[in-house]
Amino acid sequence: GAGVSQSPSNKVTEKGKDVELRCDPISGHTALYWYRQSLGQGLEFLIYFQGNSAPDKSGLPSDRFSAERTGGSVSTLTIQRTQQEDSAVYLCASRRTGTGHNEQFFGPGTRLTVL
Amino acid sequence: KQEVTQIPAALSVPEGENLVLNCSFTDSAIYNLQWFRQDPGKGLTSLLLIQSSQREQTSGRLNASLDKSSGRSTLYIAASQPGDSATYLCAAYSSDYKLSFGAGTTVTVRA
């Protein structure tokens, strides 16, 4: 079956512009996570969606970052007024919830470069 | 907050040697622990997932152990090959299944 997909695979933008990154989770997976991998920072949690519950936004680094998940499936991570320090690989993961379903499955990531 | 540490940061070994990668975590109340592989410029490939009730998992030449009481996990790779060269990441699951990652160990296997 299809895995987690993300688009675009690469995005180059100018400082100050807004960007949208998309994640398509595995069908039937109700939990969705966004992570960021920056040089020198490692992989860090950004935001977590679980079904219809309010998302856990505790990892978002600033109010320029937001995310939504429509219809319990596709998610979009939006970064407004991008800064050079936003340059990173943004990874999405999904998980089927329920007893015994523990593993997150990762997409290939979107490499964002802010000039 | 869960802190995950991986030692060493980098490792270079000749082909055929066994690899031992260490991971430690500060909060022993983890749910699961997962090891990933990442090749340069690529995404994450899951290697092994150890459930909280398990002490180890094995897949081919890979074996991972988990000792929650001491806050440690170890990934063993037997008879290393040049194709094993990559960065290996350890990640601990919290109760809501968020992952806390270590910084990784970059492995080079010399032919």
Backbone of each chain as ProteinMPNN parsed JSONL, in Angstrom:
{"seq_chain_A": "GAGVSQSPSNKVTEKGKDVELRCDPISGHTALYWYRQSLGQGLEFLIYFQGNSAPDKSGLPSDRFSAERTGGSVSTLTIQRTQQEDSAVYLCASRRTGTGHNEQFFGPGTRLTVL", "coords_chain_A": {"N_chain_A": [[0.819, -1.194, 0.0], [0.234, 2.374, -0.235], [2.579, 4.642, 1.154], [3.332, 7.254, 3.545], [3.061, 10.368, 2.052], [4.668, 13.369, 0.925], [4.607, 16.762, -0.089], [5.851, 19.853, -1.493], [8.83, 18.044, -2.598], [11.108, 19.471, -2.481], [11.641, 22.882, -1.601], [12.302, 26.14, -2.386], [12.51, 29.343, -1.175], [12.029, 32.886, -0.77], [13.183, 34.966, 1.842], [10.71, 36.084, 4.101], [8.512, 35.361, 2.609], [5.48, 33.35, 2.487], [5.007, 29.855, 3.063], [3.624, 26.663, 2.17], [3.403, 23.384, 3.256], [2.727, 20.028, 2.443], [1.14, 17.07, 3.654], [0.272, 13.749, 3.115], [-1.219, 11.297, 4.826], [-0.949, 7.765, 5.633], [-3.671, 5.847, 4.534], [-6.387, 5.549, 6.733], [-4.937, 5.99, 8.993], [-5.148, 7.668, 11.976], [-3.69, 9.356, 13.543], [-1.388, 12.019, 13.252], [1.764, 13.48, 12.727], [4.076, 16.2, 12.797], [7.48, 16.895, 12.231], [10.674, 18.534, 12.54], [13.819, 18.766, 10.995], [16.729, 20.205, 11.532], [19.92, 21.564, 10.651], [22.349, 20.935, 13.01], [20.455, 20.921, 15.002], [19.091, 18.603, 15.147], [16.337, 16.247, 15.119], [13.153, 17.499, 15.771], [10.031, 17.603, 17.488], [7.034, 19.052, 16.226], [4.107, 19.396, 15.896], [1.025, 17.682, 16.646], [-1.666, 15.733, 15.575], [-4.623, 14.14, 16.532], [-7.196, 12.329, 15.632], [-10.321, 13.857, 16.106], [-9.586, 15.509, 18.119], [-8.289, 18.466, 19.78], [-5.341, 19.787, 18.351], [-1.982, 19.04, 19.44], [0.098, 21.524, 19.924], [2.504, 22.028, 21.027], [5.162, 21.969, 20.212], [5.631, 23.851, 18.258], [7.703, 26.389, 16.999], [7.274, 29.165, 16.834], [4.733, 31.765, 16.489], [4.519, 32.053, 13.82], [4.279, 29.682, 12.657], [1.901, 27.281, 11.705], [-0.595, 24.721, 11.539], [-2.917, 22.604, 9.886], [-5.446, 20.103, 9.686], [-7.388, 18.602, 7.438], [-10.538, 17.086, 7.266], [-9.664, 14.931, 8.688], [-7.571, 13.782, 7.367], [-5.489, 14.729, 5.069], [-2.803, 16.953, 5.811], [-1.656, 20.294, 6.292], [1.19, 22.214, 6.708], [1.927, 25.431, 7.554], [4.118, 28.103, 7.093], [4.584, 31.32, 7.936], [5.895, 34.425, 6.728], [8.661, 33.639, 6.236], [11.857, 32.844, 7.643], [15.473, 32.721, 7.543], [16.373, 30.872, 9.379], [14.399, 29.023, 9.35], [14.978, 27.185, 7.492], [15.182, 23.842, 6.759], [14.597, 20.266, 6.976], [11.37, 19.124, 6.721], [9.452, 16.775, 8.252], [6.839, 14.423, 8.051], [4.699, 12.211, 9.804], [2.617, 9.317, 10.231], [0.202, 7.413, 12.14], [-1.535, 4.478, 12.951], [-4.116, 4.305, 15.22], [-5.014, 2.684, 18.337], [-5.103, -0.432, 20.144], [-1.995, -1.975, 20.236], [-1.061, -0.649, 18.024], [1.541, 1.035, 17.503], [3.576, 2.215, 16.053], [5.096, 4.876, 14.27], [4.965, 5.986, 10.938], [7.04, 7.329, 8.541], [7.134, 10.028, 6.172], [8.925, 11.07, 3.147], [9.846, 13.616, 3.513], [10.077, 17.241, 3.262], [12.328, 19.408, 1.9], [13.168, 22.506, 2.904], [14.379, 25.571, 1.863], [15.336, 28.706, 2.763], [16.077, 31.687, 1.36]], "CA_chain_A": [[0.0, 0.0, 0.0], [0.97, 3.623, -0.293], [3.083, 5.146, 2.417], [3.115, 8.675, 3.774], [3.669, 11.189, 1.002], [4.807, 14.78, 1.245], [4.912, 17.606, -1.24], [6.818, 19.39, -2.488], [10.005, 17.394, -2.02], [12.038, 20.575, -2.237], [11.039, 24.202, -1.751], [13.206, 27.259, -2.167], [11.702, 30.544, -1.079], [12.738, 34.075, -0.313], [12.862, 35.421, 3.202], [9.523, 36.919, 4.187], [7.387, 34.752, 1.909], [4.782, 32.267, 3.175], [5.079, 28.56, 2.387], [2.737, 25.598, 2.633], [3.926, 22.044, 3.052], [1.59, 19.119, 2.496], [1.373, 15.691, 4.064], [-0.81, 12.788, 2.926], [-0.884, 10.147, 5.671], [-1.425, 6.45, 5.204], [-5.113, 5.742, 4.676], [-6.825, 4.881, 7.953], [-4.144, 6.427, 10.147], [-5.833, 8.816, 12.559], [-2.714, 10.235, 14.208], [-0.446, 12.619, 12.301], [2.808, 14.246, 13.415], [5.068, 16.955, 12.034], [8.784, 17.077, 12.868], [11.611, 19.352, 11.766], [15.214, 18.369, 11.144], [17.592, 21.32, 11.179], [21.345, 21.336, 10.868], [22.778, 21.312, 14.344], [19.361, 20.851, 15.976], [18.494, 17.277, 15.191], [14.91, 16.123, 14.814], [12.328, 17.989, 16.866], [8.595, 17.538, 17.33], [6.371, 20.326, 16.002], [2.684, 19.388, 16.175], [0.436, 16.338, 16.624], [-3.106, 15.65, 15.416], [-5.2, 12.837, 16.882], [-8.622, 12.288, 15.37], [-11.006, 15.144, 16.172], [-9.125, 16.255, 19.287], [-7.487, 19.653, 19.517], [-3.955, 19.382, 18.115], [-0.918, 19.377, 20.394], [0.966, 22.459, 19.211], [3.541, 22.411, 21.983], [6.478, 22.024, 19.61], [5.761, 24.901, 17.25], [8.72, 27.317, 17.509], [6.786, 30.538, 16.906], [3.374, 31.902, 15.962], [4.542, 32.065, 12.357], [4.015, 28.297, 12.253], [0.573, 26.76, 11.993], [-0.905, 23.522, 10.769], [-4.288, 22.134, 9.956], [-5.691, 18.777, 9.122], [-8.746, 18.652, 6.921], [-11.228, 15.812, 7.092], [-8.967, 13.845, 9.355], [-6.619, 13.114, 6.48], [-4.373, 15.557, 4.617], [-2.395, 18.037, 6.694], [-0.828, 21.343, 5.71], [1.986, 23.014, 7.636], [2.136, 26.753, 6.962], [5.091, 28.973, 7.739], [4.402, 32.687, 7.439], [7.041, 35.339, 6.823], [9.779, 32.729, 6.476], [13.173, 33.347, 8.026], [16.521, 31.8, 7.135], [16.485, 29.793, 10.36], [13.353, 28.025, 9.094], [15.518, 26.208, 6.544], [15.251, 22.534, 7.419], [13.758, 19.231, 6.373], [10.15, 18.953, 7.489], [9.017, 15.388, 8.121], [5.503, 14.087, 8.514], [4.527, 10.796, 10.127], [1.261, 8.963, 10.641], [0.107, 6.208, 12.979], [-2.869, 3.928, 13.186], [-4.303, 4.243, 16.665], [-5.652, 1.485, 18.845], [-4.224, -1.36, 20.846], [-0.974, -2.627, 19.43], [-0.601, 0.166, 16.893], [2.423, 1.983, 18.156], [4.656, 2.718, 15.225], [4.902, 5.978, 13.33], [5.534, 5.787, 9.61], [7.483, 8.633, 8.092], [7.233, 10.399, 4.77], [10.288, 11.37, 2.695], [10.231, 14.949, 3.936], [10.185, 18.403, 2.375], [13.514, 20.217, 2.212], [12.863, 23.927, 2.736], [15.521, 26.476, 1.878], [14.929, 30.112, 2.768], [17.236, 32.485, 0.924]], "C_chain_A": [[0.858, 1.251, 0.0], [1.409, 4.023, 1.093], [2.684, 6.585, 2.608], [3.784, 9.444, 2.634], [3.668, 12.654, 1.425], [5.117, 15.547, -0.037], [5.008, 19.061, -0.818], [7.989, 18.666, -1.816], [11.067, 18.431, -1.68], [11.307, 21.893, -2.451], [12.091, 25.25, -1.429], [12.36, 28.518, -2.179], [12.556, 31.7, -0.6], [12.274, 34.439, 1.098], [11.642, 36.348, 3.168], [8.302, 36.349, 3.496], [6.745, 33.667, 2.785], [4.947, 30.979, 2.369], [4.076, 27.596, 3.004], [3.344, 24.252, 2.277], [2.795, 21.054, 3.302], [2.014, 17.721, 2.907], [0.109, 14.87, 3.821], [-0.494, 11.543, 3.743], [-1.348, 8.843, 5.032], [-2.927, 6.368, 5.492], [-5.48, 4.964, 5.944], [-6.035, 5.259, 9.188], [-4.756, 7.715, 10.701], [-4.891, 9.782, 13.264], [-1.717, 10.729, 13.178], [0.49, 13.557, 13.055], [3.64, 15.014, 12.396], [6.327, 17.104, 12.884], [9.639, 17.948, 11.958], [13.025, 18.86, 12.063], [16.09, 19.483, 10.622], [19.035, 20.926, 11.402], [21.703, 21.807, 12.27], [21.699, 21.234, 15.404], [18.786, 19.448, 16.089], [17.03, 17.325, 14.832], [14.09, 16.581, 16.01], [10.852, 17.933, 16.498], [8.014, 18.933, 17.134], [4.913, 20.298, 16.479], [2.128, 17.991, 15.949], [-1.077, 16.452, 16.537], [-3.558, 14.235, 15.778], [-6.707, 12.915, 16.7], [-9.223, 13.685, 15.363], [-10.574, 15.992, 17.366], [-8.361, 17.502, 18.859], [-6.03, 19.238, 19.341], [-3.036, 19.807, 19.25], [0.098, 20.232, 19.65], [2.212, 22.809, 20.01], [4.936, 22.543, 21.375], [6.676, 23.127, 18.58], [6.69, 25.994, 17.778], [8.269, 28.765, 17.607], [5.383, 30.594, 16.325], [3.352, 32.061, 14.453], [4.211, 30.68, 11.791], [2.593, 27.906, 12.637], [0.351, 25.521, 11.145], [-2.368, 23.212, 10.909], [-4.385, 20.76, 9.322], [-7.161, 18.718, 8.723], [-9.328, 17.251, 6.767], [-10.525, 14.638, 7.735], [-7.95, 13.141, 8.488], [-5.435, 14.02, 6.183], [-4.082, 16.665, 5.622], [-1.523, 19.02, 5.932], [-0.128, 22.09, 6.832], [2.295, 24.327, 6.932], [3.155, 27.524, 7.785], [4.937, 30.352, 7.115], [5.689, 33.481, 7.631], [8.323, 34.557, 7.123], [11.074, 33.476, 6.783], [14.214, 32.306, 7.622], [16.651, 30.629, 8.113], [15.375, 28.748, 10.225], [13.834, 26.962, 8.108], [15.77, 24.886, 7.27], [14.531, 21.526, 6.539], [12.562, 19.021, 7.294], [9.584, 17.565, 7.196], [7.631, 15.204, 8.722], [5.458, 12.595, 8.804], [3.072, 10.533, 10.487], [1.271, 7.643, 11.39], [-1.346, 5.775, 13.067], [-3.043, 3.792, 14.679], [-5.072, 2.982, 17.051], [-4.629, 0.553, 19.443], [-3.262, -2.039, 19.878], [-0.464, -1.816, 18.27], [0.246, 1.305, 17.426], [3.325, 2.752, 17.211], [4.226, 3.881, 14.345], [5.607, 5.64, 12.021], [5.814, 7.151, 9.003], [7.413, 8.794, 6.576], [8.662, 10.763, 4.422], [10.758, 12.762, 3.076], [10.166, 15.988, 2.84], [11.395, 19.206, 2.823], [13.196, 21.665, 1.886], [14.146, 24.739, 2.851], [14.995, 27.897, 1.778], [16.155, 30.968, 2.468], [17.237, 33.875, 1.558]], "O_chain_A": [[2.069, 1.185, 0.211], [0.713, 3.782, 2.079], [1.8, 7.089, 1.915], [4.941, 9.188, 2.299], [2.801, 13.112, 2.169], [5.794, 15.049, -0.937], [4.322, 19.475, 0.116], [8.109, 18.683, -0.591], [11.821, 18.283, -0.718], [10.471, 22.02, -3.345], [12.689, 25.25, -0.352], [11.575, 28.731, -3.103], [13.661, 31.512, -0.091], [11.118, 34.236, 1.469], [11.546, 37.256, 2.342], [7.181, 36.788, 3.751], [7.377, 33.137, 3.699], [5.018, 31.012, 1.14], [3.727, 27.693, 4.181], [3.746, 24.018, 1.138], [2.009, 21.209, 4.237], [3.097, 17.25, 2.558], [-0.98, 15.24, 4.259], [0.417, 10.797, 3.385], [-2.047, 8.839, 4.019], [-3.389, 6.771, 6.559], [-4.962, 3.876, 6.196], [-6.408, 4.898, 10.304], [-4.869, 8.718, 9.997], [-5.273, 10.917, 13.55], [-1.253, 9.964, 12.332], [0.058, 14.328, 13.912], [3.878, 14.544, 11.283], [6.263, 17.394, 14.079], [9.366, 18.083, 10.765], [13.382, 18.58, 13.207], [16.188, 19.689, 9.413], [19.34, 20.068, 12.23], [21.395, 22.933, 12.661], [21.977, 21.453, 16.583], [18.064, 19.149, 17.04], [16.54, 18.323, 14.303], [14.3, 16.114, 17.129], [10.471, 18.18, 15.354], [8.439, 19.886, 17.788], [4.526, 21.073, 17.353], [2.674, 17.212, 15.168], [-1.701, 17.172, 17.317], [-2.937, 13.254, 15.37], [-7.409, 13.502, 17.524], [-8.71, 14.589, 14.703], [-11.127, 17.066, 17.602], [-7.855, 17.589, 17.74], [-5.532, 18.414, 20.109], [-3.282, 20.803, 19.929], [0.869, 19.721, 18.838], [2.899, 23.782, 19.699], [5.807, 23.172, 21.975], [7.786, 23.312, 18.081], [6.49, 26.481, 18.891], [8.833, 29.527, 18.393], [4.894, 29.623, 15.747], [2.281, 32.192, 13.861], [3.905, 30.532, 10.607], [2.142, 28.169, 13.752], [1.04, 25.309, 10.147], [-2.988, 23.519, 11.927], [-3.533, 20.332, 8.543], [-8.053, 18.777, 9.568], [-8.693, 16.354, 6.211], [-10.76, 13.485, 7.371], [-7.505, 12.04, 8.812], [-4.482, 14.073, 6.96], [-4.997, 17.241, 6.21], [-0.755, 18.64, 5.048], [-0.763, 22.542, 7.785], [2.861, 24.332, 5.839], [3.066, 27.589, 9.011], [5.136, 30.527, 5.913], [6.459, 33.243, 8.562], [8.981, 34.79, 8.137], [11.342, 34.562, 6.267], [13.877, 31.146, 7.388], [17.001, 29.52, 7.71], [15.401, 27.716, 10.896], [13.163, 25.948, 7.915], [16.486, 24.837, 8.27], [13.943, 21.868, 5.513], [12.718, 18.773, 8.49], [9.28, 17.227, 6.052], [7.308, 15.765, 9.769], [6.11, 11.806, 8.12], [2.378, 11.418, 10.987], [2.216, 6.86, 11.292], [-2.254, 6.589, 13.234], [-2.187, 3.211, 15.345], [-5.686, 2.317, 16.218], [-3.425, 0.736, 19.264], [-3.66, -2.593, 18.853], [0.47, -2.236, 17.587], [-0.252, 2.382, 17.754], [3.79, 3.841, 17.549], [3.145, 3.874, 13.756], [6.703, 5.08, 12.013], [4.941, 8.017, 8.955], [7.601, 7.845, 5.815], [9.529, 10.768, 5.296], [11.948, 13.061, 2.974], [10.196, 15.67, 1.652], [11.481, 19.63, 3.975], [12.98, 22.012, 0.725], [14.899, 24.605, 3.816], [14.297, 28.249, 0.827], [17.132, 30.974, 3.216], [18.14, 34.671, 1.298]]}, "seq_chain_B": "KQEVTQIPAALSVPEGENLVLNCSFTDSAIYNLQWFRQDPGKGLTSLLLIQSSQREQTSGRLNASLDKSSGRSTLYIAASQPGDSATYLCAAYSSDYKLSFGAGTTVTVRA", "coords_chain_B": {"N_chain_B": [[10.916, 16.814, 30.446], [11.717, 14.603, 27.844], [15.003, 13.571, 27.234], [17.213, 12.479, 24.831], [20.153, 10.762, 24.236], [22.875, 9.997, 22.14], [25.657, 7.972, 21.784], [28.655, 6.77, 20.263], [29.043, 9.992, 18.559], [30.028, 9.69, 16.066], [31.369, 7.021, 14.112], [33.816, 4.865, 12.859], [34.582, 1.992, 11.161], [36.296, -1.035, 10.113], [35.24, -3.109, 7.393], [33.243, -5.921, 8.236], [33.557, -5.863, 10.93], [31.84, -5.872, 14.1], [29.187, -3.664, 15.022], [28.384, -1.383, 17.625], [25.998, 0.593, 18.895], [25.043, 3.175, 20.995], [22.346, 4.346, 23.055], [20.793, 6.583, 25.216], [18.254, 7.568, 27.56], [16.389, 9.966, 29.426], [13.948, 9.826, 30.796], [12.475, 7.153, 32.121], [9.935, 6.276, 31.757], [9.066, 5.515, 29.172], [7.159, 4.636, 26.242], [7.662, 3.091, 23.898], [10.606, 2.209, 21.989], [12.458, 3.211, 19.209], [14.557, 2.456, 16.481], [16.124, 4.101, 13.805], [17.304, 4.433, 10.443], [19.141, 6.751, 8.528], [19.988, 7.876, 5.411], [22.275, 10.056, 3.651], [20.655, 13.06, 2.818], [18.211, 11.849, 2.643], [15.035, 10.403, 3.758], [13.682, 8.909, 6.794], [14.329, 5.567, 7.636], [12.738, 2.944, 9.119], [14.142, 0.705, 11.428], [14.064, -1.05, 13.727], [11.531, -1.625, 16.139], [11.009, -1.471, 19.498], [8.798, -2.653, 21.77], [7.373, -1.414, 24.834], [7.128, -3.452, 26.686], [8.934, -5.288, 25.919], [12.289, -6.613, 25.72], [14.139, -6.853, 23.754], [14.693, -6.752, 20.183], [15.001, -8.339, 17.045], [16.331, -8.345, 13.758], [17.439, -9.834, 11.08], [20.778, -9.042, 10.627], [20.684, -7.216, 12.614], [20.232, -6.261, 15.979], [18.446, -5.059, 18.693], [18.447, -3.853, 21.979], [16.618, -3.14, 24.997], [16.632, -1.463, 28.01], [14.731, -0.33, 30.294], [14.873, 0.414, 32.967], [17.457, 1.31, 33.394], [17.563, 3.227, 31.519], [18.495, 2.837, 28.877], [19.326, 1.881, 25.513], [20.607, -0.339, 23.103], [21.965, -0.757, 19.904], [22.958, -3.356, 17.921], [24.94, -4.235, 15.215], [25.766, -6.812, 13.26], [28.708, -8.11, 11.699], [29.556, -5.916, 9.889], [28.917, -4.043, 6.846], [29.94, -2.135, 3.945], [27.601, -0.967, 2.934], [26.161, -0.457, 5.19], [26.826, 1.986, 6.058], [25.725, 4.99, 7.279], [23.549, 7.326, 9.0], [22.43, 6.623, 12.217], [19.557, 6.732, 14.094], [18.102, 7.048, 17.267], [14.987, 6.861, 18.928], [12.627, 7.814, 21.342], [9.406, 6.936, 22.47], [6.795, 8.839, 23.85], [3.995, 8.855, 26.182], [1.861, 9.746, 24.638], [2.7, 9.031, 22.218], [4.431, 10.752, 20.906], [7.58, 11.397, 19.439], [10.877, 11.528, 20.74], [13.968, 12.379, 19.638], [17.36, 11.203, 19.393], [20.571, 12.696, 18.617], [21.873, 11.2, 16.799], [24.097, 8.678, 15.438], [26.741, 8.676, 13.296], [27.777, 6.401, 11.019], [30.545, 4.92, 9.466], [31.563, 2.455, 7.344], [34.398, 0.945, 6.38], [35.659, -0.322, 3.376]], "CA_chain_B": [[11.068, 16.598, 29.024], [12.596, 13.482, 27.514], [16.26, 13.872, 26.557], [17.789, 11.258, 24.268], [21.559, 10.979, 23.903], [23.499, 8.889, 21.418], [27.118, 7.951, 21.846], [29.347, 8.015, 19.915], [28.433, 10.791, 17.506], [30.507, 9.141, 14.8], [32.059, 5.742, 14.28], [34.382, 4.351, 11.614], [35.077, 0.64, 11.406], [36.566, -1.799, 8.888], [34.202, -4.067, 7.024], [33.27, -7.19, 8.953], [33.541, -5.652, 12.377], [30.521, -5.663, 14.673], [28.93, -2.294, 15.454], [27.603, -1.21, 18.845], [25.559, 1.978, 18.98], [24.403, 3.362, 22.291], [21.303, 5.36, 23.195], [20.303, 6.698, 26.586], [17.125, 8.476, 27.683], [16.314, 10.427, 30.816], [12.681, 9.458, 31.403], [12.303, 5.712, 31.909], [8.521, 5.983, 31.477], [8.825, 5.556, 27.734], [6.256, 3.607, 25.768], [8.42, 2.238, 22.996], [11.821, 2.818, 21.486], [12.605, 2.839, 17.805], [15.802, 2.789, 15.805], [15.966, 4.462, 12.407], [18.482, 4.696, 9.628], [18.965, 7.868, 7.592], [21.058, 8.083, 4.445], [22.409, 11.5, 3.371], [19.644, 13.673, 1.976], [17.03, 10.988, 2.546], [14.161, 10.348, 4.924], [13.963, 7.927, 7.833], [13.947, 4.176, 7.426], [12.602, 2.26, 10.399], [14.913, -0.533, 11.535], [13.506, -1.913, 14.766], [10.69, -0.994, 17.155], [10.934, -2.289, 20.703], [7.664, -2.293, 22.607], [7.78, -1.151, 26.216], [7.146, -4.699, 27.448], [9.97, -6.153, 25.367], [13.669, -6.277, 26.07], [14.955, -6.787, 22.559], [14.117, -7.095, 18.893], [16.043, -8.769, 16.107], [15.98, -8.424, 12.352], [18.65, -10.133, 10.318], [22.042, -8.761, 11.342], [20.427, -6.176, 13.599], [19.609, -6.611, 17.257], [18.342, -3.904, 19.578], [18.013, -4.174, 23.334], [16.032, -2.026, 25.734], [16.625, -1.584, 29.462], [14.041, 0.875, 30.733], [15.275, 0.799, 34.318], [18.711, 2.062, 33.324], [17.41, 4.26, 30.502], [19.443, 2.577, 27.794], [19.087, 0.958, 24.423], [21.802, -0.58, 22.296], [21.772, -1.371, 18.592], [24.092, -4.138, 17.471], [24.93, -4.623, 13.802], [26.789, -7.836, 13.118], [29.428, -8.268, 10.43], [29.2, -4.702, 9.149], [29.209, -3.95, 5.419], [29.961, -0.725, 3.509], [26.226, -0.504, 2.772], [25.609, -0.067, 6.498], [27.227, 3.375, 6.306], [24.548, 5.857, 7.371], [23.328, 7.853, 10.353], [21.453, 5.815, 12.95], [18.846, 7.559, 15.063], [17.315, 6.397, 18.307], [13.871, 7.726, 19.285], [11.799, 7.293, 22.431], [7.995, 7.31, 22.416], [6.116, 9.233, 25.078], [2.691, 8.207, 26.364], [0.989, 10.126, 23.522], [3.38, 8.543, 21.019], [5.362, 11.698, 20.293], [8.939, 10.873, 19.452], [12.032, 12.368, 21.071], [15.078, 11.787, 18.907], [18.748, 11.511, 19.667], [21.237, 13.424, 17.534], [22.322, 10.226, 15.814], [25.485, 8.221, 15.301], [27.092, 8.526, 11.885], [28.625, 5.216, 10.876], [31.263, 4.687, 8.205], [32.167, 1.125, 7.272], [35.452, 1.005, 5.361], [35.823, -1.57, 2.622]], "C_chain_B": [[12.075, 15.488, 28.768], [13.834, 13.973, 26.774], [16.87, 12.549, 26.1], [19.203, 11.575, 23.794], [22.113, 9.752, 23.197], [25.021, 9.056, 21.428], [27.605, 6.686, 21.139], [28.6, 8.801, 18.844], [28.836, 10.272, 16.135], [31.364, 7.925, 15.076], [32.562, 5.283, 12.922], [35.003, 2.996, 11.903], [35.409, -0.033, 10.079], [35.428, -2.797, 8.639], [34.367, -5.373, 7.788], [33.216, -7.044, 10.457], [32.095, -5.459, 12.85], [30.386, -4.221, 15.175], [28.077, -2.29, 16.713], [27.274, 0.273, 18.983], [24.729, 2.139, 20.247], [23.413, 4.526, 22.303], [20.886, 5.395, 24.653], [19.19, 7.731, 26.638], [16.891, 8.768, 29.16], [15.047, 9.981, 31.529], [12.406, 7.989, 31.096], [10.859, 5.329, 31.601], [8.216, 6.114, 29.996], [7.842, 4.458, 27.358], [6.989, 2.598, 24.897], [9.71, 2.952, 22.624], [12.051, 2.31, 20.078], [13.964, 3.29, 17.297], [15.515, 3.029, 14.321], [17.338, 4.553, 11.747], [18.162, 5.872, 8.711], [20.194, 7.983, 6.711], [21.103, 9.56, 4.083], [21.345, 12.006, 2.418], [18.359, 12.881, 1.842], [16.191, 11.06, 3.812], [14.584, 9.263, 5.897], [13.476, 6.548, 7.418], [13.883, 3.495, 8.781], [13.371, 0.947, 10.374], [14.244, -1.505, 12.511], [12.662, -1.068, 15.717], [10.617, -1.95, 18.337], [9.776, -1.79, 21.55], [8.127, -2.168, 24.057], [7.875, -2.419, 27.049], [8.24, -5.653, 26.99], [11.342, -5.71, 25.827], [14.568, -6.238, 24.847], [14.131, -7.129, 21.333], [15.265, -7.422, 17.957], [15.485, -8.771, 14.702], [17.265, -8.634, 11.567], [19.905, -9.914, 11.138], [21.873, -7.734, 12.455], [19.753, -6.75, 14.845], [19.596, -5.366, 18.122], [17.823, -4.352, 20.926], [17.467, -2.928, 24.0], [16.046, -2.353, 27.222], [16.023, -0.297, 30.015], [14.545, 1.349, 32.088], [16.56, 1.621, 34.318], [18.645, 3.156, 32.269], [18.344, 4.08, 29.322], [18.88, 1.633, 26.743], [20.372, 0.835, 23.624], [21.411, -1.251, 20.995], [23.066, -2.063, 18.195], [23.902, -4.457, 15.983], [26.095, -5.581, 13.604], [27.414, -7.793, 11.733], [29.146, -7.104, 9.486], [29.68, -4.743, 7.698], [29.251, -2.481, 5.023], [28.557, -0.145, 3.324], [25.548, -0.13, 4.075], [25.982, 1.373, 6.852], [26.017, 4.289, 6.2], [24.547, 6.497, 8.751], [22.205, 7.06, 10.992], [20.87, 6.663, 14.08], [18.04, 6.689, 16.016], [16.2, 7.366, 18.691], [13.001, 7.042, 20.332], [10.379, 7.82, 22.297], [7.5, 7.717, 23.799], [4.744, 8.573, 25.12], [1.712, 8.579, 25.254], [1.672, 9.865, 22.184], [4.152, 9.607, 20.258], [6.767, 11.13, 20.444], [9.951, 11.94, 19.869], [13.248, 11.669, 20.487], [16.419, 12.135, 19.527], [19.345, 12.212, 18.455], [21.808, 12.491, 16.474], [23.784, 9.847, 15.951], [25.742, 7.998, 13.826], [28.144, 7.427, 11.751], [29.252, 5.175, 9.495], [31.899, 3.315, 8.287], [33.13, 1.123, 6.095], [35.633, -0.352, 4.69], [37.267, -2.081, 2.703]], "O_chain_B": [[13.139, 15.435, 29.386], [13.722, 14.71, 25.795], [17.02, 11.618, 26.891], [19.423, 12.531, 23.049], [21.856, 8.617, 23.599], [25.567, 10.117, 21.126], [27.043, 5.616, 21.371], [27.62, 8.308, 18.285], [28.088, 10.396, 15.166], [31.998, 7.81, 16.124], [31.818, 5.307, 11.942], [35.85, 2.869, 12.786], [34.874, 0.346, 9.037], [34.76, -3.253, 9.566], [35.48, -5.868, 7.967], [32.871, -7.985, 11.172], [31.245, -4.957, 12.115], [31.342, -3.637, 15.684], [27.158, -3.097, 16.852], [28.166, 1.102, 19.166], [23.833, 1.343, 20.529], [23.62, 5.548, 21.649], [20.652, 4.35, 25.259], [19.182, 8.673, 25.844], [17.156, 7.935, 30.026], [15.064, 9.777, 32.743], [12.136, 7.625, 29.952], [10.585, 4.188, 31.226], [7.231, 6.743, 29.608], [7.708, 3.465, 28.074], [6.934, 1.393, 25.144], [9.887, 4.137, 22.904], [11.863, 1.128, 19.791], [14.451, 4.367, 17.642], [14.779, 2.281, 13.676], [18.366, 4.723, 12.401], [17.054, 5.979, 8.184], [21.307, 8.167, 7.203], [20.092, 10.253, 4.192], [21.154, 11.449, 1.337], [17.509, 13.208, 1.015], [16.575, 11.686, 4.8], [15.706, 8.759, 5.833], [12.363, 6.385, 6.918], [14.873, 3.473, 9.512], [13.267, 0.172, 9.424], [13.908, -2.634, 12.153], [13.027, 0.058, 16.058], [10.21, -3.102, 18.189], [9.771, -0.643, 21.996], [9.142, -2.743, 24.45], [8.627, -2.46, 28.022], [8.449, -6.703, 27.597], [11.531, -4.576, 26.268], [15.649, -5.651, 24.894], [13.045, -7.702, 21.418], [16.355, -6.858, 18.061], [14.335, -9.142, 14.47], [18.072, -7.718, 11.414], [20.085, -10.51, 12.199], [22.832, -7.423, 13.162], [18.852, -7.586, 14.775], [20.617, -4.694, 18.27], [16.876, -5.133, 21.011], [17.804, -1.806, 23.623], [15.536, -3.391, 27.643], [16.722, 0.702, 30.184], [14.635, 2.553, 32.332], [16.73, 2.519, 35.142], [19.587, 3.939, 32.139], [18.919, 5.047, 28.822], [18.09, 0.733, 27.027], [21.129, 1.797, 23.49], [20.624, -2.197, 20.983], [24.129, -1.444, 18.139], [22.831, -4.893, 15.561], [27.258, -5.208, 13.759], [26.757, -7.486, 10.738], [28.567, -7.287, 8.415], [30.684, -5.372, 7.365], [28.649, -1.651, 5.705], [28.352, 1.05, 3.538], [24.467, 0.458, 4.063], [25.496, 1.912, 7.846], [25.364, 4.354, 5.158], [25.433, 6.243, 9.567], [21.156, 6.85, 10.385], [21.594, 7.227, 14.901], [17.388, 5.726, 15.612], [16.438, 8.572, 18.773], [12.683, 5.857, 20.225], [10.17, 9.006, 22.041], [7.752, 7.032, 24.791], [4.373, 7.828, 24.213], [0.811, 7.796, 24.955], [1.274, 10.407, 21.153], [4.496, 9.406, 19.094], [7.094, 10.477, 21.435], [9.896, 13.085, 19.423], [13.524, 10.511, 20.802], [16.598, 13.207, 20.106], [18.712, 12.31, 17.404], [22.183, 12.929, 15.387], [24.593, 10.593, 16.502], [25.042, 7.221, 13.178], [29.243, 7.52, 12.297], [28.577, 5.37, 8.484], [32.685, 3.042, 9.194], [32.717, 1.283, 4.946], [35.744, -1.385, 5.352], [37.588, -3.12, 2.126]]}, "name": "protein", "num_of_chains": 2, "seq": "GAGVSQSPSNKVTEKGKDVELRCDPISGHTALYWYRQSLGQGLEFLIYFQGNSAPDKSGLPSDRFSAERTGGSVSTLTIQRTQQEDSAVYLCASRRTGTGHNEQFFGPGTRLTVLKQEVTQIPAALSVPEGENLVLNCSFTDSAIYNLQWFRQDPGKGLTSLLLIQSSQREQTSGRLNASLDKSSGRSTLYIAASQPGDSATYLCAAYSSDYKLSFGAGTTVTVRA"}
